[in-house]
Amino acid sequence: MIRNFSDLEAWQQAHQIALAVYKITQKYPRDEIFGLTSQSRRSATSIGANIAEGFSRNTKKDKVHFYAMARGSLTELQNHIILARDLGYVTADICSDFLKNSEWTIRLITVLARSASDKS
């Protein structure tokens, strides 16, 4: 039974992504601390935060809006990880694994948004 945002599989996956991004970005060059490191971490933490906020909203429109914001943050993060791969900050394997996991999370968020919009 889902009683709290942290019971949502989408939030749980988003939380794991955020933890992974913090670990991955620790290895980025120091000159990226205010660039790609910061941007990646902000995108990563925004995913779960928007899922949590959407969960607490009362209207369908608000819920769907915040779930869409979570999807957007995850897509932004995918871009950051691909850029990090192309810059040599992460391996192709790490990037590939990340993209696979993030696609699953996007599907979970999409289901969550559809579920919210279907409710009366």
JOJOKA-V951937 format. One record per helix or strand of 3 or more residues. SS is the DSSP state (H for helix, E for strand). FROM is the first residue (numbers start at 1). TO is the last residue. Records with the same first field share a line. If there is no record, write none. Layout:
# JOJOKA-V951937
SS=FROM-TO / FROM-TO
This chain:
# JOJOKA-V951937
H=5-7 / 9-25 / 30-32 / 36-56 / 60-86 / 92-118
